[in-house]
Amino acid sequence: MLSYLFMIVFLIPLCLLNGCWWMIHSLMFLFSFIFMICLYSYSDLNMISYCFGVDYFSFSLILLSFWICSLMITASCSVYLSSYHSNFFIFMVLLLLMMLFCSFSSLSLLSFYIFFESSLIPTLLLILGWGYQPERLQAGIYLIFYTLVASLPLLLVLFKVYDVVNTFYFPLLFDFGSYYFMFYVFMILAFLVKMPMFLVHLWLPKAHVEAPISGSMILAGVLLKLGGYGIFRVMKVISYLGMKFNYFWLSLGLSGGVIVSFICFRQVDLKSLIAYSSVAHMSMVIGGLMTMNWWGCMGSLSLMVGHGLCSSGLFCLSNIIYERLGSRSLLINKGMINLMPSMSLWWFLLSSSNMAAPPSLNLVGELSLLNSVMSWSSFSFLMLIFLSFFSAVYTLYMYSYSQHGLYYSGVYTCSLGYLREYHLLFLHWFPLNVLILKGCYFFI
C-alpha cells in the first residue's frame, strides 16, 4: 500500500512545474489502472504494510477515489485555460486523493479518524478558492462546522475504546455489549452527518451549489462514501447496541429520503436538485448498513460506487451547461435538445442510471438494499415504494425540464460540446454500466 501512497506523493513535485497539467492527469489514470489490476484475493486483508492495507470494501472505494480524482482534472479544464492558480489546484486534488487513500486503507481506527477529518481541509480550500459565488464562505463554514461538531464526540469515544481494548487495530476490536447509550450515538453520529442523513444534511446542498465542478464531483463521488465506510467499520464495536437502536436510524433514513424527494421536486437550480437526490440515495445506504446483514452491507457498497459515478457525471453535465449559459436555473436551461442534441443522449443515459434503470450498478445496489431492508421489517415496503418511485419522478422532472420545451430566447447559440467533455461523460457512464456484468463481484 505504501507504494501507491508514494506514487501520489511523487506527483506533488510535478505540480510546481508549469505545463504539467495533462501529464499529471495521464499519470493519475495510469495509477487507477495499476491499482485496478492489483487485487490479490477476496477473502481478507491484502497488501498490508505499516498501518495500511485493503480489504474488499475499501478496495472498491479507493479505486473510486482514484477514478473520480482523475476525472476531476479532466472536468476542471477551465481552471487550466484561465491559468487560475492551476498548479495549486492540482496540488489540492493530489492532497485530497492522498487523504482519501489513507482513510480508506487505514487499519487503525484513530488514523482513519484523522484522515477522515483532514480530507475536509482540501475540500474546503477547493470551495473557497475556485467556487463561483460569494456565498461560498458561508457554505465552507457550514461544511466545517457540521462535520467537525459531529466528529469531536467520536474522538472522545475512540479514547474510551483504546482504554478498554488497548488497540485501534480493526481486526482486534470486539463488541462492547450493552455499553452506555451515548457511546453508541457518538460513535455513529459523525458518519451519519457525513453521509448525510436527513435532518443533518443542510451543509450538503450549500456546499454543492457553491463548489466548483471539481468540488462537487469529489463531494458526491467520494466524500459521502466516507460516512458509509465508517459505519461499516465501527459497527463491529457497537453491534449489540445496534441490534437495539438501529431501527431508529433506519426508519429516520427511509422517511427522510422520501421527504427529501419531495424537496427535489421544487428545486429550480440543477446542482441543488442533484445534491438533494444524493441525500435521498444515501438514505437507502444508511438503511442497508443499519440492518447489519450481508445483503445490506454489500448492497450499500455497490450503491455507493454506482451513485459516486452517476452523481459525479450529472454534476459534470450541469457544469457543461453552466459554462455555456452562465446559469444553472431550470427556467433558463430549457429546450437544450434544440441547442445541444448530442448532449441530450448523455443526459438521458446518466438520468436513467440515476433512477436505477438497468443495466446500471445502481440497480444491483437498490435491489439488494430492498432485500435487506425488507428482510429486517416487511412494513418498510411502503417507504421503499415511495423512495423508488419518487427517485424516478424527480429524475424525469430534471431530464424533461432541461431537455424539452421552448428554449430561452436570450440564448444565441451553444457549441455542441468538446471531445474532452464527451470523453469525461463516457468515463463516468461506462464503468457504471459495465460493472453490472460483474455483479457477483459485489456479492462474493
C-alpha positions as CSV (number, residue, x, y, z in Angstrom):
1,M,0.0,0.0,0.0
2,L,2.9,2.4,0.7
3,S,4.0,2.0,-2.9
4,Y,0.7,3.5,-4.1
5,L,1.0,6.3,-1.5
6,F,4.4,7.1,-2.7
7,M,3.1,7.2,-6.3
8,I,0.8,10.0,-5.3
9,V,3.4,11.8,-3.2
10,F,5.9,11.8,-6.0
11,L,3.4,13.5,-8.3
12,I,3.4,16.6,-6.0
13,P,6.8,18.0,-7.2
14,L,5.3,18.0,-10.8
15,C,2.7,20.5,-9.5
16,L,5.5,23.1,-9.2
17,L,6.4,22.8,-12.9
18,N,4.4,24.8,-15.4
19,G,2.7,22.9,-18.2
20,C,2.5,19.6,-16.4
21,W,-1.4,19.6,-16.1
22,W,-2.1,16.9,-18.7
23,M,1.0,14.9,-17.7
24,I,-0.3,14.6,-14.1
25,H,-3.7,13.9,-15.5
26,S,-2.4,11.0,-17.6
27,L,-0.3,9.6,-14.7
28,M,-3.3,9.5,-12.4
29,F,-5.3,7.4,-14.9
30,L,-2.3,5.1,-15.1
31,F,-2.3,4.8,-11.3
32,S,-6.0,3.9,-11.4
33,F,-5.3,1.1,-13.9
34,I,-2.3,-0.2,-12.0
35,F,-4.4,-0.3,-8.8
36,M,-7.3,-1.9,-10.6
37,I,-5.1,-4.9,-11.7
38,C,-3.5,-5.5,-8.3
39,L,-6.4,-7.0,-6.3
40,Y,-4.9,-10.1,-4.7
41,S,-7.6,-12.2,-3.0
42,Y,-11.2,-11.6,-2.0
43,S,-11.1,-13.2,1.4
44,D,-9.3,-11.0,3.9
45,L,-7.0,-8.0,4.3
46,N,-4.4,-7.7,1.5
47,M,-1.4,-5.6,0.6
48,I,-0.7,-5.0,4.3
49,S,2.2,-2.6,5.1
50,Y,2.7,-0.3,8.1
51,C,-0.8,0.7,9.3
52,F,-2.2,0.3,5.8
53,G,-4.0,-2.5,4.0
54,V,-7.1,-3.0,2.0
55,D,-9.9,-5.5,2.2
56,Y,-12.7,-5.9,-0.2
57,F,-14.9,-3.0,0.9
58,S,-12.0,-0.4,0.9
59,F,-10.5,-1.6,-2.4
60,S,-13.6,-0.6,-4.3
61,L,-13.8,2.8,-2.6
62,I,-10.0,3.5,-3.2
63,L,-10.4,2.7,-6.8
64,L,-13.4,5.0,-7.0
65,S,-11.3,7.8,-5.4
66,F,-8.5,7.3,-7.9
67,W,-11.0,7.4,-10.8
68,I,-13.0,10.4,-9.6
69,C,-9.9,12.4,-8.8
70,S,-8.5,11.7,-12.3
71,L,-11.8,12.8,-13.8
72,M,-11.9,16.0,-11.7
73,I,-8.8,17.2,-13.5
74,T,-10.5,16.5,-16.9
75,A,-13.6,18.4,-15.9
76,S,-11.7,21.4,-14.5
77,C,-10.1,22.4,-17.8
78,S,-11.4,26.0,-17.3
79,V,-9.0,26.4,-14.4
80,Y,-6.1,25.4,-16.6
81,L,-7.3,27.5,-19.6
82,S,-7.7,30.6,-17.5
83,S,-4.4,29.9,-15.6
84,Y,-6.3,30.5,-12.4
85,H,-3.6,29.0,-10.0
86,S,-3.8,25.7,-11.9
87,N,-0.6,24.3,-10.1
88,F,-2.1,24.9,-6.7
89,F,-5.4,23.4,-7.8
90,I,-3.6,20.2,-8.9
91,F,-1.8,20.1,-5.6
92,M,-5.1,20.3,-3.7
93,V,-6.5,17.5,-5.8
94,L,-3.5,15.3,-5.1
95,L,-3.6,16.2,-1.4
96,L,-7.3,15.2,-1.2
97,L,-6.6,12.0,-3.1
98,M,-3.8,11.2,-0.6
99,M,-6.2,11.8,2.4
100,L,-8.9,9.6,0.9
101,F,-6.4,6.9,0.0
102,C,-5.1,6.9,3.6
103,S,-8.5,7.0,5.2
104,F,-9.9,4.1,3.2
105,S,-6.8,2.0,3.7
106,S,-6.1,2.7,7.4
107,L,-6.1,-0.4,9.6
108,S,-6.3,1.6,12.8
109,L,-9.5,3.4,13.9
110,L,-7.6,6.5,15.1
111,S,-5.6,7.0,11.8
112,F,-8.9,6.5,10.0
113,Y,-10.5,9.3,12.1
114,I,-7.5,11.6,11.5
115,F,-7.5,11.2,7.7
116,F,-11.3,11.2,7.6
117,E,-11.2,14.7,9.2
118,S,-8.3,16.0,7.3
119,S,-10.0,15.3,3.9
120,L,-12.2,18.3,4.8
121,I,-9.4,20.8,4.5
122,P,-8.6,20.3,0.8
123,T,-12.3,20.2,0.1
124,L,-12.8,23.5,1.9
125,L,-9.9,25.1,0.0
126,L,-11.4,23.9,-3.3
127,I,-14.7,25.5,-2.4
128,L,-13.2,28.8,-1.1
129,G,-10.6,29.1,-3.8
130,W,-12.4,28.1,-7.0
131,G,-16.1,28.4,-6.1
132,Y,-18.4,30.7,-8.1
133,Q,-20.5,32.9,-5.8
134,P,-19.5,35.0,-2.8
135,E,-21.8,32.8,-0.6
136,R,-19.1,30.1,-0.8
137,L,-17.6,31.4,2.5
138,Q,-20.9,30.6,4.3
139,A,-21.1,27.2,2.6
140,G,-17.5,26.4,3.7
141,I,-18.4,27.3,7.3
142,Y,-21.5,25.1,7.1
143,L,-19.3,22.2,5.8
144,I,-16.7,22.6,8.5
145,F,-19.0,23.1,11.5
146,Y,-21.5,20.4,10.7
147,T,-18.8,17.8,10.2
148,L,-16.4,18.9,13.0
149,V,-19.0,19.4,15.7
150,A,-20.4,15.9,15.0
151,S,-17.0,14.2,14.9
152,L,-15.4,15.6,18.1
153,P,-17.5,13.3,20.3
154,L,-16.3,10.4,18.1
155,L,-12.7,11.3,19.1
156,L,-13.6,11.1,22.8
157,V,-15.3,7.8,22.3
158,L,-12.2,6.5,20.5
159,F,-10.1,7.2,23.5
160,K,-12.5,5.2,25.6
161,V,-12.2,2.3,23.1
162,Y,-8.5,2.4,23.5
163,D,-8.8,2.5,27.2
164,V,-10.8,-0.8,27.1
165,V,-9.3,-2.7,24.2
166,N,-5.7,-1.2,24.2
167,T,-5.6,-1.2,20.4
168,F,-7.2,0.6,17.5
169,Y,-6.4,-2.2,15.0
170,F,-9.6,-3.2,13.2
171,P,-9.4,-7.0,13.3
172,L,-8.7,-6.9,17.1
173,L,-11.7,-4.8,18.0
174,F,-14.6,-6.5,19.7
175,D,-18.2,-5.8,20.6
176,F,-18.7,-3.6,23.7
177,G,-22.0,-5.3,24.5
178,S,-24.5,-3.2,26.5
179,Y,-22.2,-0.2,27.0
180,Y,-23.8,3.2,27.7
181,F,-26.2,4.6,25.1
182,M,-24.3,7.9,24.3
183,F,-21.2,5.8,23.3
184,Y,-23.3,4.3,20.5
185,V,-24.8,7.7,19.5
186,F,-21.4,9.5,19.4
187,M,-19.8,6.6,17.5
188,I,-22.3,6.7,14.7
189,L,-23.2,10.4,14.6
190,A,-20.1,11.6,12.9
191,F,-20.6,9.2,10.0
192,L,-24.4,10.0,9.7
193,V,-23.6,13.7,9.3
194,K,-21.0,12.9,6.7
195,M,-23.4,10.6,4.8
196,P,-25.5,12.9,5.2
197,M,-28.6,11.7,6.9
198,F,-31.9,13.7,6.7
199,L,-32.0,16.5,9.4
200,V,-28.2,16.9,9.3
201,H,-28.0,17.3,5.6
202,L,-28.2,21.1,5.2
203,W,-24.5,21.5,4.7
204,L,-24.5,19.4,1.5
205,P,-26.7,21.4,-0.9
206,K,-25.0,24.6,0.2
207,A,-21.5,23.1,-0.4
208,H,-22.5,21.7,-3.7
209,V,-24.1,24.8,-5.1
210,E,-21.1,27.0,-4.2
211,A,-18.4,24.4,-5.1
212,P,-16.6,24.4,-8.4
213,I,-17.2,21.3,-10.6
214,S,-14.2,19.5,-9.1
215,G,-15.5,20.1,-5.5
216,S,-19.0,18.8,-6.4
217,M,-17.5,15.7,-8.1
218,I,-15.4,14.8,-5.2
219,L,-18.1,15.6,-2.6
220,A,-20.7,13.5,-4.4
221,G,-18.3,10.9,-5.7
222,V,-16.2,10.0,-2.7
223,L,-16.6,12.1,0.5
224,L,-20.2,11.0,1.1
225,K,-18.9,7.4,0.9
226,L,-16.5,8.0,3.8
227,G,-19.6,8.1,6.1
228,G,-20.9,4.7,4.9
229,Y,-17.4,3.2,5.1
230,G,-17.0,4.5,8.6
231,I,-20.4,3.0,9.7
232,F,-19.3,-0.3,8.2
233,R,-16.1,-0.3,10.2
234,V,-17.4,0.8,13.6
235,M,-20.5,-1.5,13.5
236,K,-18.3,-4.3,14.9
237,V,-17.8,-2.4,18.1
238,I,-21.5,-1.4,18.6
239,S,-23.3,-4.3,17.1
240,Y,-25.1,-5.3,20.4
241,L,-26.4,-1.7,20.9
242,G,-27.1,-1.6,17.1
243,M,-29.5,-4.5,17.4
244,K,-31.5,-2.5,19.9
245,F,-31.4,1.0,18.5
246,N,-30.7,0.8,14.7
247,Y,-34.4,0.8,14.0
248,F,-34.5,4.5,14.8
249,W,-31.8,5.5,12.2
250,L,-33.2,3.1,9.7
251,S,-36.8,4.5,9.9
252,L,-35.5,8.1,10.0
253,G,-33.3,7.4,7.0
254,L,-36.0,6.0,4.9
255,S,-38.7,8.5,5.8
256,G,-36.1,11.3,5.4
257,G,-35.3,10.0,1.9
258,V,-39.0,10.4,1.0
259,I,-39.2,13.9,2.4
260,V,-36.0,14.9,0.6
261,S,-37.5,13.5,-2.7
262,F,-40.4,16.0,-2.2
263,I,-37.8,18.8,-1.7
264,C,-36.3,17.7,-5.0
265,F,-39.5,18.4,-6.9
266,R,-39.3,22.1,-6.2
267,Q,-35.7,22.8,-7.0
268,V,-35.0,25.2,-9.8
269,D,-31.2,25.0,-9.5
270,L,-29.8,22.0,-11.4
271,K,-27.0,21.5,-9.0
272,S,-29.1,21.7,-5.9
273,L,-31.6,19.2,-7.4
274,I,-28.7,16.7,-7.9
275,A,-27.4,17.4,-4.4
276,Y,-30.7,16.7,-2.8
277,S,-31.1,13.5,-4.8
278,S,-27.7,12.4,-3.3
279,V,-29.3,12.7,0.1
280,A,-32.2,10.5,-1.0
281,H,-29.9,7.9,-2.4
282,M,-27.7,7.9,0.7
283,S,-30.8,7.3,2.9
284,M,-31.1,3.9,1.2
285,V,-27.4,3.2,2.0
286,I,-28.0,4.1,5.7
287,G,-31.0,1.7,5.7
288,G,-28.9,-1.1,4.3
289,L,-25.9,-0.6,6.7
290,M,-28.2,-0.4,9.7
291,T,-29.8,-3.8,9.1
292,M,-26.3,-5.3,9.6
293,N,-26.8,-8.2,7.2
294,W,-24.8,-9.3,4.3
295,W,-27.2,-8.1,1.6
296,G,-27.3,-4.7,3.3
297,C,-23.5,-4.2,3.5
298,M,-22.7,-5.4,0.0
299,G,-25.7,-3.6,-1.5
300,S,-24.7,-0.4,0.2
301,L,-21.2,-0.8,-1.3
302,S,-22.5,-1.3,-4.8
303,L,-24.9,1.6,-4.5
304,M,-22.2,3.8,-3.1
305,V,-19.9,3.1,-6.1
306,G,-22.8,3.4,-8.5
307,H,-24.0,6.6,-7.0
308,G,-20.5,8.0,-6.9
309,L,-20.1,7.6,-10.7
310,C,-23.6,8.6,-11.6
311,S,-23.9,11.7,-9.4
312,S,-20.5,12.9,-10.4
313,G,-21.5,12.6,-14.1
314,L,-24.7,14.5,-13.6
315,F,-22.7,17.3,-11.9
316,C,-20.4,17.4,-15.0
317,L,-23.4,17.7,-17.2
318,S,-24.9,20.6,-15.2
319,N,-21.4,22.3,-15.3
320,I,-21.2,21.9,-19.1
321,I,-24.4,23.8,-19.4
322,Y,-23.3,26.4,-16.8
323,E,-20.1,27.1,-18.8
324,R,-22.2,27.8,-21.9
325,L,-25.0,29.8,-20.4
326,G,-23.7,31.2,-17.2
327,S,-26.7,29.9,-15.3
328,R,-27.9,26.7,-13.7
329,S,-31.5,27.7,-13.4
330,L,-34.0,25.3,-15.0
331,L,-36.0,28.3,-16.1
332,I,-33.2,29.3,-18.4
333,N,-31.8,25.9,-19.3
334,K,-34.9,24.6,-21.1
335,G,-35.1,23.0,-24.5
336,M,-31.4,22.0,-24.6
337,I,-32.2,19.3,-27.0
338,N,-32.6,22.0,-29.7
339,L,-29.2,23.6,-28.9
340,M,-27.1,20.6,-27.8
341,P,-28.8,17.5,-29.3
342,S,-25.9,15.1,-28.8
343,M,-25.5,16.1,-25.1
344,S,-29.1,15.1,-24.6
345,L,-28.1,11.5,-25.1
346,W,-25.7,11.8,-22.2
347,W,-28.4,13.5,-20.1
348,F,-30.7,10.5,-20.8
349,L,-28.0,7.9,-20.1
350,L,-27.0,9.3,-16.8
351,S,-30.5,10.2,-15.7
352,S,-31.6,6.6,-16.4
353,S,-28.7,5.3,-14.3
354,N,-29.7,7.8,-11.5
355,M,-33.2,6.2,-11.3
356,A,-31.6,2.8,-11.1
357,A,-32.7,1.6,-14.5
358,P,-30.9,-1.5,-15.9
359,P,-28.1,-2.0,-16.7
360,S,-26.6,0.4,-14.1
361,L,-24.8,-0.6,-11.0
362,N,-27.4,1.4,-9.0
363,L,-29.9,-1.3,-9.9
364,V,-27.8,-4.0,-8.3
365,G,-27.4,-1.9,-5.2
366,E,-31.0,-0.9,-4.9
367,L,-32.3,-4.5,-5.4
368,S,-30.1,-5.8,-2.7
369,L,-31.0,-2.9,-0.4
370,L,-34.6,-3.7,-1.0
371,N,-33.9,-7.3,0.0
372,S,-32.0,-6.4,3.1
373,V,-34.5,-3.7,4.4
374,M,-37.5,-5.9,3.7
375,S,-35.9,-8.8,5.5
376,W,-35.5,-6.6,8.5
377,S,-39.1,-5.5,8.5
378,S,-41.7,-6.2,5.8
379,F,-43.6,-3.0,6.8
380,S,-40.8,-0.9,5.4
381,F,-42.1,-1.7,1.9
382,L,-44.2,1.4,2.0
383,M,-41.3,3.8,2.3
384,L,-39.2,1.8,-0.2
385,I,-42.0,2.0,-2.8
386,F,-42.1,5.8,-2.4
387,L,-38.4,6.1,-2.5
388,S,-38.0,4.2,-5.7
389,F,-41.0,5.9,-7.4
390,F,-40.0,9.4,-6.4
391,S,-36.4,8.9,-7.4
392,A,-37.7,8.2,-10.9
393,V,-40.1,11.2,-10.7
394,Y,-37.5,13.8,-9.8
395,T,-35.0,12.4,-12.3
396,L,-37.6,12.6,-15.1
397,Y,-38.5,16.1,-14.0
398,M,-34.9,17.2,-14.2
399,Y,-34.4,15.5,-17.6
400,S,-37.6,16.7,-19.3
401,Y,-37.4,20.2,-17.9
402,S,-33.8,20.7,-19.0
403,Q,-34.0,19.0,-22.4
404,H,-37.5,19.7,-23.7
405,G,-39.7,22.8,-24.0
406,L,-39.1,26.2,-25.6
407,Y,-35.6,27.4,-25.2
408,Y,-34.9,30.7,-23.6
409,S,-34.9,33.5,-26.2
410,G,-31.7,35.1,-24.7
411,V,-29.6,32.1,-25.7
412,Y,-28.0,32.7,-29.1
413,T,-26.0,29.6,-29.7
414,C,-24.5,26.6,-27.9
415,S,-21.5,24.7,-29.2
416,L,-22.1,21.0,-29.3
417,G,-19.5,20.1,-26.7
418,Y,-15.8,19.3,-26.9
419,L,-14.3,15.9,-27.2
420,R,-12.9,16.3,-23.7
421,E,-16.5,16.6,-22.4
422,Y,-17.8,13.6,-24.2
423,H,-14.8,11.6,-23.0
424,L,-15.4,12.7,-19.4
425,L,-19.1,11.7,-19.6
426,F,-18.2,8.3,-21.2
427,L,-15.7,7.6,-18.4
428,H,-18.5,8.1,-15.9
429,W,-21.1,6.1,-17.7
430,F,-19.1,3.2,-19.0
431,P,-17.8,1.8,-15.7
432,L,-21.2,2.4,-14.1
433,N,-23.0,0.2,-16.7
434,V,-20.2,-2.4,-17.3
435,L,-19.7,-3.2,-13.7
436,I,-23.1,-4.9,-13.6
437,L,-21.7,-7.7,-15.7
438,K,-19.6,-8.5,-12.6
439,G,-22.4,-8.0,-10.2
440,C,-21.4,-11.2,-8.5
441,Y,-18.1,-9.4,-7.6
442,F,-20.1,-7.3,-5.2
443,F,-21.8,-10.3,-3.6
444,I,-19.0,-12.8,-3.1
